Amino acid sequence: MTTTGRSRGEQLVTPHRPAEALFGLGPIEVAGDTARGHMRTAGWMTDAAGRPSAGMLGVLLDDVVGQATLNARPEGCWPVTAELSIDVLAGLPVDGTVLTATSELLVGGERTGSARGEVRDPAGRLLALAVVTAHYTDGAPDLSRTPPPAPSPRTGAVLHEALQATLGVGADARVLVTLPPGPTAENAAGMGHGGVLAALADVAAAATFAREDQPPLRTTALRVTYLRPAVLDDVVTFEARAVRRGRSTGLARVDIVGGDGRLCAVASVTAGA
């Protein structure tokens, strides 16, 4: 059951920016309080160990599940993702398979909206579940502004290679990943896309679990709490550390820090054998 606050705003669809092109998203279809979207996987969507990354679903789910909260926004407001959680139920493909995400609104109130979604493969197999909680803020981004050029198909691989090259372990055993300045990771408001931040947090967390003498772990759950917008005119840093790394389970925390040194988001990543 859904609940609503003030009268809803005009029907809009989450606008696509370079991040959506980079992660292979197609158009979003809207019907009432539900939404549907598609994503074509690619070979570069892997973690530091070369395994399919759960975080690659971040942009798809932030957009499609977030669309349900956009549908229910009060007049004159815009949803800003406050939390994105993803539970991965099965192995993910990176071979060009097209995945489908669907979502439905749970609650749409005056200041908060919440929606849940799922991801399935072409055979209908359930791969992941997600929940997005959004806060409604007054005003809306300028959707008429010209978007930056869409990334080329090679951009994803180049970004992936750059991220792997910046993987570094500090003196305190923290893994560091840096996102260079630029519009590739921006959302409709011109800030860091929550789904891209989730994807890179998962890359950083996966590196903390890598051990040559222990079985490999894969992400089973990813939760990101967004605290403030990530400004993309400076480097954004992902600082990951393993809270626990056992033989069959792992837990990592990732701090996402803007160029001004302020904490933008915190991710919690759970992994299993």
N, C-alpha and C positions, 0 to 999 in steps of 0.2 A: 504494500500500500504506500502511496506517496502522499505527502502533505505539502501544501504550498502556502506562501505568505502573501505578499502584495501581488498585484496583477503582473503577469509575465511580460517580458520585453518582446520585441519583434523576433521572429524566427531567424536565426543565423546559424551558419555552419562554421565550425572551427576552421579558420583560414590556413592554407598550407604555405609554409615558408621553406627555406632551404633544408631545414632539419627533416621535414616530411619527405622531400625528394631524396635526401641522402639515405633515409631508412626505408625507401621503397613503398611509401604509403600511396594508396589510391584515394579516390573521393570518399567522403563520409556520407552515408545515407541516413536520413532522419525520418522517424515516424513516431509522432507523439513524444512519449517519454523514453523512447528507445533510440539506439543508434547502431550502425554497422559500418565497419571499415575493413580494408584489406592491406596486407603488407607482403611484398616479395622479399624473401630472405636472400642473403648473399654470403659468399665465402669468407668475407672479412669480418663477419659478425661473431668473432670468437674472443675468448678471454686470453690471458697471458700464457695459458697452457695449451692453447689451440683448440679448446673445446667450445661448443656453442654457448654463447653468453646469454644468461637469463635477462640481463639488462637490455639486450637488443629489442625486447618487447616494450621498453619504456615509452618510446614516442607513440607507438600504436595505441597503447593503453591509456596514456595520458590524454591523447586526442579523443579516442572513441569513448572511453568511459567518462572523460571530462565533458564530452559533448552533451551527455545526459544532464549534467549540472548546468551547462550553458542553456539548454532548452528551458530549464525551470527558473532561470535567474529572474529576480524582480526587475521591474521597469527601471531603466537608467543605471543598471549595475552590470558588473562583469565578474565571472568567476576566476579566482586565483587559486591554483592547487596548493593546499595546505599539507596534504599527505597522500602519498601513492604507495600502495602495498601490492606486491605480486607474489603469488604462491605458484611455483612451478611443479606440475604433476607428472610430467613426462619429458623425455629428451626432446630438444628442439632441433629442427633442420637448419642447415645453412647452404642448401644446394639449389636455391631458386624456388623452392616450394612457396606457394602463396598461402598465407595464414589469414584466417578470418576472425575478427574480434567483434563481439556484440556487447551492448550494455543496456542497463535499465536503471531508471532513477529509483533511489530508495527514499530519500527525503529532500525536499526543496523548500527551505524556509526563507525568512527575511534576510538572514546573514550567513547561512550555511547550507550547502547542498552536498549530498552524498549519493554515489552511484556505484554499482557493482558491474563487473563484466567478465567475459571469458574469451579464451582463444582456442580455436580448433584448427586442425589441419584439414586438407581436402577430403579425407575419409571420415570426417566428423569426430575424430578422436580429440578428447579434451586435453589440452596441453597446459593451460594456466588459468588461474582465477585472479581477479584484481578488484580492489576497492579504491576509489578516489574520493577524497573529502576536499571540498573547495570552500573558500570564504568569498562572499560577495562584497566587492568594493564599488563605491560610487564612481560613475564614469566608465568609459570604455576606450580601448586603444584606437588609434586612427587606422582603420582597416583599409582606407583608400590609398595609403602610402604605397609606393612602388616597392615590391619585394626585391631583395638582392638576386642576382642571377642564380638559377638552380645549379647545384653541384653536378659535375660530370660523373659518369659511372665510376671513374677511377678515383674520385675524391674520397669515397669511403675507404678504399684500400690505403690511400695515402694517409688519411687521418689515423687509421688503425696502426699503420707502420710508425707514424710519429708518436702515438701514444705508447706503443711498445718500447720505442727508443727512449722515452722519458721515464719509463718505469725505473725507479731507483729506491734503494733501501737506505734509510738514514741510520744514524748512530744508534737510535733507539729502536731499530728494527721496524720502523714504519715504512710503508710503501708509498711513494709519491708519484702521482700522475698529474700532468699539467695540460690544460686546454688553452691553446694560444688564442689571442684576441681575434675577433672577426665575426661575421654574421652567420656563419654556417650553423651554429647551434642556437640561433635565436628563435623566440616564439613570436606570437602576433604583436606583443607589446615591445618587442625589440630587446628583451632580456633573455637570459639563459633558459632554454626550453627544459621544463622539468623532466621530460622523458630522456633527453640527452644527458642531463646530470645523473639520472638513475643509471643509464647505460655505462657511463664512465666510472661511476662509483662501484659498479659490479666488476668492471675490469680491474680496478685497484684492489678490491677485496679478494678477488680470485688469486691475485699474486701473493697475498699474505698466506694463503692456504697451501701454496706449492711447496712440496717437500719431496726430495728424491728418494728418501727412505720410507715413505708412507704412501698408502693408496691415494689416488687422486680424488678430490672432492669436487662436487658441482653445486652451484647455487640452487637451493630449494625454496628460499624465501628472501624477498628484498623489500625493505620498507624505508621510504625516504620521507623525512619531515622537513618541509621547506620553511625557513625562518625569515628570509628577505630575498629580494631579487638578486640574481647573479648578473652583474654588469659585465658585458663582453668587450669593453674597450680596454681591458687589461687581462692578464693571465688569471685563470681560475685554477686553483690547486685542489687536488683530491688527496687527502692524507689518510691512509688506511693502516689500521693495526689489528692484528688478530687478538681478540679477547680470549679465545680458546681455539686450539687446533689439535683435535684428537685424531685417532685412526679412522673414526667413522663419522664424526661431526665436527663442525667448525662454526665459529661466530666471529664476525669482524665488524668494527665500527669504522665508518668513513666520514671524515669532516670535510665539507666542501667550503673552501675559503676564497673570497674574492680578492682582487688585487689590492684592496685597501686593508686587508688583514682581517676583515670581519667575517664571522661565520654565516654562510648563506643557507646551508642545509646540513643535515646529519642523516646518514644512511646506516641501517643495521642489516647485515647480510648473513644469512644462515646457509650452511652448506652441508651436504651429506655424501656418503660414499655411493 
